[in-house]
Amino acid sequence: MKYYAIIGHRKVGPSTPGELAIHGITNDTYVWCEGMPSWQRAVNVEDFRGLCISTGSQYTFPSSPAIAYSKKNAHKRKHKKIIVIVSLIVLILGGTSIGGYFIIDNIQENIKKEQDLQRGKPIYDQAMIDYNAAVIALNEYIDKNILKMQNSNYTWEYKCRYEDEENRDRQELLKRIEKPKKDAEYYYKIGDKGALIEAGEKLRRERSLWEDNASRE
């Protein structure tokens, strides 16, 4: 089966997973083939298992809901054990000391932040899908304009100048799309769900804009 992949802001393919791996496919590279409902991370696609370069991300993608549920519960149990152990230490050393309460509150705060990150994951994933779709549509739109000019009756010098201008515009527009993408990554990391939603909405609008432009004759 042949796939497309987003590598370096460009759509590569269709190629086999082995051929795409030569380009440096990572766990977070988005891939798609006919029959898939949307772009997916390579780490979630069976054909790319063992071919991806790990990105060192702290987030993993469980193979089934049952595994995900088990890991989630195990994670919660681990944090509860930590709280219990720390509480016992505090009681042994003096119980109601301000320092002891501070340690427990700090652990509980960190657990809450991690849970907030987990709740924002579907929003983050959709934002990244919209980002990749916007980049693909933008490149298709610019390439289509350049091709039309190449097939026109204008002089060769004018065609070259037009292509240079279009490519400069491409880079500026890619930077514009990159901004909310970086915002989404940052807000996802710190657990600011409201700001993450806002960044995701900006990427959704960029995707809609460039898909509409690319679909026009």
C-alpha positions as CSV (number, residue, x, y, z in Angstrom):
1,M,0.0,0.0,0.0
2,K,1.3,3.5,-0.9
3,Y,1.1,6.5,1.4
4,Y,1.5,10.2,1.4
5,A,3.5,11.9,4.1
6,I,4.1,15.5,5.3
7,I,7.8,16.0,5.4
8,G,9.3,19.5,5.6
9,H,6.0,21.3,4.9
10,R,5.5,19.4,1.7
11,K,3.4,16.4,0.7
12,V,5.6,13.4,-0.4
13,G,4.3,10.4,-2.1
14,P,2.6,8.2,-3.0
15,S,5.3,5.8,-1.8
16,T,5.6,2.6,0.2
17,P,6.4,2.9,4.0
18,G,9.9,1.7,3.3
19,E,10.5,4.4,0.7
20,L,9.1,7.1,2.9
21,A,11.3,5.9,5.8
22,I,14.4,6.9,3.7
23,H,13.2,10.6,4.1
24,G,13.3,10.2,7.9
25,I,9.8,9.4,9.0
26,T,9.3,10.1,12.8
27,N,6.6,9.0,15.2
28,D,4.9,12.4,14.7
29,T,5.0,12.5,10.9
30,Y,1.5,12.6,9.5
31,V,0.7,10.0,6.8
32,W,-2.4,9.2,4.7
33,C,-3.5,6.7,2.1
34,E,-6.8,6.0,0.3
35,G,-9.3,4.5,2.7
36,M,-8.1,6.4,5.8
37,P,-10.6,8.9,7.1
38,S,-7.9,11.5,7.9
39,W,-4.2,12.1,8.3
40,Q,-2.7,10.1,11.1
41,R,0.6,10.0,13.0
42,A,2.9,7.4,11.6
43,V,3.3,5.8,15.0
44,N,-0.5,4.9,14.9
45,V,-0.3,3.2,11.5
46,E,0.6,-0.5,11.5
47,D,2.6,-0.3,8.2
48,F,5.0,2.1,9.8
49,R,5.7,0.2,13.0
50,G,9.5,-0.2,13.3
51,L,10.3,2.3,10.6
52,C,9.8,5.5,12.6
53,I,12.6,7.5,14.2
54,S,11.5,8.2,17.8
55,T,11.0,11.9,18.6
56,G,11.5,11.4,22.3
57,S,8.0,12.6,23.1
58,Q,6.7,11.8,26.5
59,Y,3.3,10.9,25.0
60,T,2.6,7.4,23.8
61,F,-0.2,6.1,21.6
62,P,-1.8,2.9,23.0
63,S,-2.9,0.2,20.6
64,S,-6.3,-0.2,22.0
65,P,-8.8,1.5,24.4
66,A,-8.3,-1.3,26.9
67,I,-4.6,-0.7,27.1
68,A,-5.1,3.0,27.3
69,Y,-7.5,2.6,30.2
70,S,-5.2,0.2,32.0
71,K,-2.2,2.6,31.6
72,K,-4.2,5.5,32.7
73,N,-5.4,3.7,35.9
74,A,-1.9,2.5,36.6
75,H,-0.6,6.1,36.3
76,K,-3.3,7.3,38.7
77,R,-2.4,4.6,41.2
78,K,1.3,5.5,41.0
79,H,0.6,9.1,41.9
80,K,-1.8,8.1,44.8
81,K,1.0,5.9,46.2
82,I,3.4,8.9,46.0
83,I,1.0,11.1,47.9
84,V,0.5,8.4,50.6
85,I,4.2,7.9,51.0
86,V,4.9,11.6,51.3
87,S,2.0,12.0,53.7
88,L,3.5,9.3,55.9
89,I,6.9,11.0,55.8
90,V,5.3,14.3,56.8
91,L,3.5,12.7,59.7
92,I,6.7,11.0,60.9
93,L,8.7,14.3,60.7
94,G,6.1,16.4,62.4
95,G,2.8,16.0,60.5
96,T,1.3,19.4,60.4
97,S,4.5,21.3,59.4
98,I,4.0,24.0,56.7
99,G,6.7,22.4,54.6
100,G,4.9,19.1,54.6
101,Y,1.7,20.6,53.4
102,F,3.6,22.4,50.7
103,I,5.1,19.2,49.3
104,I,1.7,17.5,49.2
105,D,0.0,20.5,47.5
106,N,2.8,20.7,45.0
107,I,2.4,17.0,44.0
108,Q,-1.4,17.4,43.7
109,E,-0.9,20.5,41.5
110,N,1.5,18.6,39.2
111,I,-1.0,15.7,38.9
112,K,-3.8,18.2,38.0
113,K,-1.6,19.7,35.3
114,E,-0.9,16.3,33.8
115,Q,-4.6,15.5,33.8
116,D,-5.3,18.8,32.0
117,L,-2.8,17.9,29.4
118,Q,-4.5,14.6,28.8
119,R,-7.9,16.3,28.5
120,G,-6.5,18.7,25.8
121,K,-4.9,15.9,23.7
122,P,-7.9,15.5,21.3
123,I,-7.9,19.3,20.7
124,Y,-4.2,19.3,20.1
125,D,-4.3,16.3,17.7
126,Q,-7.1,18.0,15.6
127,A,-5.0,21.2,15.5
128,M,-2.1,19.4,14.1
129,I,-4.3,17.7,11.5
130,D,-5.7,21.1,10.5
131,Y,-2.2,22.5,10.3
132,N,-0.9,19.8,7.9
133,A,-4.0,20.1,5.8
134,A,-3.6,23.9,5.6
135,V,0.1,23.5,4.5
136,I,-0.9,21.0,1.8
137,A,-3.7,23.2,0.4
138,L,-1.5,26.3,0.4
139,N,1.3,24.6,-1.5
140,E,-1.3,23.2,-4.0
141,Y,-2.7,26.7,-4.5
142,I,0.7,28.3,-5.1
143,D,1.8,25.5,-7.4
144,K,-1.4,25.7,-9.4
145,N,-0.8,29.5,-9.9
146,I,2.8,28.9,-11.1
147,L,1.7,26.2,-13.5
148,K,-1.0,28.4,-15.0
149,M,1.7,31.1,-15.6
150,Q,4.1,28.6,-17.1
151,N,1.4,27.6,-19.6
152,S,0.5,31.2,-20.5
153,N,1.8,33.3,-23.4
154,Y,3.8,35.7,-21.3
155,T,7.5,36.1,-21.8
156,W,10.0,33.8,-20.1
157,E,11.4,36.7,-18.0
158,Y,7.9,37.6,-16.7
159,K,7.2,33.9,-15.9
160,C,10.4,33.7,-13.9
161,R,9.7,36.9,-12.0
162,Y,6.1,35.7,-11.3
163,E,7.4,32.3,-9.9
164,D,9.9,34.1,-7.7
165,E,7.2,36.3,-6.3
166,E,4.8,33.4,-5.7
167,N,7.5,31.4,-3.8
168,R,8.3,34.4,-1.6
169,D,4.6,34.7,-0.8
170,R,4.5,30.9,-0.1
171,Q,7.2,31.3,2.6
172,E,5.5,34.2,4.2
173,L,2.1,32.4,4.3
174,L,3.8,29.3,5.7
175,K,5.2,31.4,8.5
176,R,1.7,32.7,9.2
177,I,0.3,29.2,9.5
178,E,3.3,28.1,11.6
179,K,2.5,30.8,14.3
180,P,-0.8,29.2,15.6
181,K,0.8,25.8,15.3
182,K,3.6,26.7,17.6
183,D,1.1,28.4,19.9
184,A,-0.9,25.1,20.0
185,E,2.2,23.1,20.9
186,Y,3.1,25.6,23.7
187,Y,-0.4,25.8,25.2
188,Y,-0.7,22.0,25.0
189,K,2.6,21.6,26.9
190,I,1.6,24.0,29.7
191,G,-2.0,22.7,29.9
192,D,-3.8,25.9,28.9
193,K,-6.9,24.3,27.4
194,G,-8.6,27.6,26.6
195,A,-5.7,29.1,24.7
196,L,-5.2,25.7,23.0
197,I,-8.7,25.8,21.7
198,E,-8.2,29.4,20.3
199,A,-5.0,28.3,18.5
200,G,-6.7,25.3,17.1
201,E,-9.5,27.5,15.8
202,K,-7.0,29.7,14.0
203,L,-5.6,26.6,12.3
204,R,-9.0,25.4,11.4
205,R,-9.7,28.8,9.6
206,E,-6.4,28.6,7.8
207,R,-7.2,25.1,6.6
208,S,-10.7,26.2,5.4
209,L,-9.2,29.2,3.6
210,W,-6.6,27.4,1.7
211,E,-8.7,24.4,0.9
212,D,-11.3,26.7,-0.7
213,N,-8.6,28.5,-2.7
214,A,-7.0,25.3,-3.8
215,S,-10.3,23.9,-5.0
216,R,-11.0,26.8,-7.3
217,E,-10.2,26.6,-11.0
